[in-house]
Amino acid sequence: MADVTRRLMLAGAAGVLTMAADKDQTAWDFSFPAIEGGTLDFGAYKGRVLLVTNTASFCGFTYQYDGLQKLHEDKFPDGLTVIGIPSQDFNQESADNATVKTFCETRFDIDFPLSAISHVRGARAAPFYAWVNAQRNWQPAWNFNKVLIGRDGRIAGTFGSSDEPGGALLMGAIGGELARTA
């Protein structure tokens, strides 16, 4: 019996250490497979503000690609990087990465970074989205939900599909984060 109690206490202590380490994580600790191959490493953007958006090619909000591209172009010199995470979680994305990449480039002239098709919610969520959910009890409810990451790598806000890339709410939050130092 004492051996079982000791193992439970050790397992509990290990869990506390794991939770503490997770609490110290930042967005810079995560990566995705890149749509063109290789890795989309968020650590490469350390010190920048990120707007991470789960996307889909066949959604009523797909037009937001235009606003996301404009936002990326206009605010990139100030320190903002938009990152798109194509996802089939809502059954509105193409079946393969090459088709998504071609669609984004030819239809919307997208040049901001895109991940490979990834899960953004539920038990199979990519580690970044699992971290966001653990930190904020939030996961994308639909396509074109957005996570704003501050220069310090911490979550600065979460936004829904109806929060437009050029809208006052999102622009105010992005402006506030761009004004901060890491």
C-alpha positions as CSV (number, residue, x, y, z in Angstrom):
1,M,0.0,0.0,0.0
2,A,2.8,2.4,0.9
3,D,4.4,1.7,-2.5
4,V,1.1,2.6,-4.3
5,T,0.9,5.9,-2.3
6,R,4.5,6.7,-3.1
7,R,3.9,6.2,-6.8
8,L,0.8,8.3,-6.8
9,M,2.6,11.1,-5.0
10,L,5.5,10.9,-7.5
11,A,3.1,10.9,-10.4
12,G,1.3,13.9,-8.9
13,A,4.6,15.8,-8.5
14,A,5.6,15.0,-12.1
15,G,2.2,16.4,-13.2
16,V,2.7,19.6,-11.3
17,L,6.2,20.0,-12.9
18,T,4.6,19.4,-16.3
19,M,1.9,21.9,-15.6
20,A,4.5,24.5,-14.5
21,A,6.6,23.9,-17.6
22,D,3.4,24.3,-19.8
23,K,2.6,27.6,-18.0
24,D,6.1,28.9,-19.0
25,Q,5.6,28.0,-22.7
26,T,5.1,30.7,-25.3
27,A,4.0,30.7,-28.9
28,W,7.7,30.6,-29.8
29,D,7.8,27.0,-28.5
30,F,5.6,25.7,-31.3
31,S,5.8,24.9,-35.0
32,F,3.7,23.5,-37.7
33,P,4.5,21.6,-40.9
34,A,4.8,24.3,-43.6
35,I,2.4,24.1,-46.6
36,E,5.4,23.9,-49.0
37,G,7.3,21.4,-46.9
38,G,9.7,21.9,-44.1
39,T,8.7,23.5,-40.8
40,L,6.9,26.7,-40.0
41,D,8.7,27.5,-36.7
42,F,7.0,30.2,-34.6
43,G,10.3,30.7,-32.8
44,A,11.6,32.3,-36.0
45,Y,9.1,35.2,-35.3
46,K,10.2,35.9,-31.8
47,G,9.7,39.5,-30.9
48,R,7.0,40.0,-33.6
49,V,3.3,40.2,-33.2
50,L,1.5,37.2,-34.7
51,L,-2.1,36.9,-36.0
52,V,-2.7,33.2,-36.3
53,T,-5.9,32.4,-38.2
54,N,-7.4,29.0,-39.0
55,T,-8.5,29.2,-42.6
56,A,-10.6,27.3,-45.2
57,S,-11.0,27.6,-48.9
58,F,-14.7,26.9,-49.2
59,C,-16.2,29.0,-46.3
60,G,-18.4,32.0,-46.2
61,F,-15.5,33.8,-44.5
62,T,-12.9,32.9,-47.2
63,Y,-13.1,36.5,-48.5
64,Q,-11.2,37.4,-45.3
65,Y,-8.0,36.2,-47.0
66,D,-8.0,39.6,-48.8
67,G,-8.1,41.5,-45.5
68,L,-5.5,39.2,-43.9
69,Q,-3.2,39.8,-46.8
70,K,-3.7,43.6,-46.7
71,L,-3.1,43.5,-42.9
72,H,0.1,41.5,-43.4
73,E,1.4,43.9,-46.1
74,D,0.4,47.1,-44.2
75,K,1.6,46.1,-40.7
76,F,4.6,43.8,-41.5
77,P,7.0,46.7,-41.4
78,D,5.6,47.6,-37.9
79,G,6.2,44.0,-36.6
80,L,3.1,42.0,-37.5
81,T,3.1,38.7,-39.2
82,V,-0.1,37.0,-40.3
83,I,0.0,33.2,-40.3
84,G,-2.7,31.0,-41.9
85,I,-3.5,27.5,-40.6
86,P,-5.6,25.7,-43.2
87,S,-7.9,23.2,-41.5
88,Q,-10.4,20.6,-42.5
89,D,-11.9,20.5,-39.0
90,F,-15.1,22.2,-40.3
91,N,-15.2,20.2,-43.6
92,Q,-14.5,23.3,-45.8
93,E,-10.9,22.8,-46.9
94,S,-9.4,21.2,-50.0
95,A,-8.0,17.7,-49.6
96,D,-4.3,18.4,-50.1
97,N,-1.7,21.1,-49.3
98,A,-0.8,21.7,-53.0
99,T,-4.4,22.6,-53.9
100,V,-4.7,25.0,-50.9
101,K,-1.4,26.7,-51.7
102,T,-2.3,27.2,-55.3
103,F,-5.8,28.5,-54.3
104,C,-4.4,31.0,-51.8
105,E,-1.7,32.2,-54.2
106,T,-3.8,32.5,-57.4
107,R,-7.1,33.6,-55.9
108,F,-5.9,35.9,-53.1
109,D,-2.2,36.5,-53.9
110,I,-1.3,35.3,-50.4
111,D,2.3,35.6,-49.4
112,F,2.1,35.3,-45.6
113,P,3.2,32.0,-44.1
114,L,0.8,29.1,-44.3
115,S,1.0,25.8,-42.5
116,A,0.1,22.4,-43.9
117,I,-3.5,21.4,-43.3
118,S,-3.8,21.0,-39.5
119,H,-6.3,20.2,-36.8
120,V,-7.2,23.3,-34.7
121,R,-9.6,21.9,-32.2
122,G,-10.5,18.8,-30.2
123,A,-8.3,15.9,-29.2
124,R,-6.3,16.0,-32.4
125,A,-5.5,19.7,-32.2
126,A,-2.0,20.8,-33.2
127,P,0.1,21.5,-30.1
128,F,-0.2,25.3,-30.6
129,Y,-4.0,25.1,-30.5
130,A,-3.9,22.7,-27.5
131,W,-1.8,25.2,-25.7
132,V,-4.2,28.1,-26.5
133,N,-7.0,25.9,-25.3
134,A,-5.2,25.1,-22.1
135,Q,-4.2,28.8,-21.5
136,R,-7.6,30.4,-22.4
137,N,-10.1,27.6,-22.5
138,W,-10.7,28.6,-26.1
139,Q,-10.6,26.8,-29.4
140,P,-11.8,27.9,-32.9
141,A,-15.5,27.6,-33.1
142,W,-15.4,28.0,-36.9
143,N,-13.1,28.9,-39.7
144,F,-11.2,32.3,-39.7
145,N,-11.0,32.4,-35.9
146,K,-7.9,34.3,-34.8
147,V,-5.3,34.2,-32.1
148,L,-3.3,37.3,-31.4
149,I,0.2,36.7,-30.0
150,G,2.1,39.5,-28.4
151,R,5.8,40.3,-28.9
152,D,6.4,38.4,-25.7
153,G,5.0,35.2,-27.2
154,R,1.9,35.2,-24.9
155,I,-1.7,35.1,-26.0
156,A,-2.9,38.7,-26.3
157,G,-6.4,37.9,-27.5
158,T,-8.7,35.5,-29.3
159,F,-11.2,36.5,-31.9
160,G,-14.1,34.9,-33.9
161,S,-14.9,34.7,-37.5
162,S,-17.0,37.9,-37.5
163,D,-14.0,39.9,-36.2
164,E,-12.8,41.2,-39.5
165,P,-9.1,41.6,-40.3
166,G,-9.6,45.4,-40.8
167,G,-12.3,45.8,-38.1
168,A,-12.0,48.2,-35.1
169,L,-11.8,45.5,-32.5
170,L,-9.0,43.5,-34.1
171,M,-7.1,46.6,-35.3
172,G,-7.2,48.1,-31.8
173,A,-5.8,44.9,-30.3
174,I,-3.1,44.6,-33.0
175,G,-2.1,48.3,-32.5
176,G,-1.8,47.8,-28.8
177,E,0.5,44.8,-29.2
178,L,2.6,46.5,-31.9
179,A,3.1,49.4,-29.5
180,R,4.6,47.1,-26.8
181,T,8.2,46.0,-26.6
182,A,9.1,42.3,-26.1
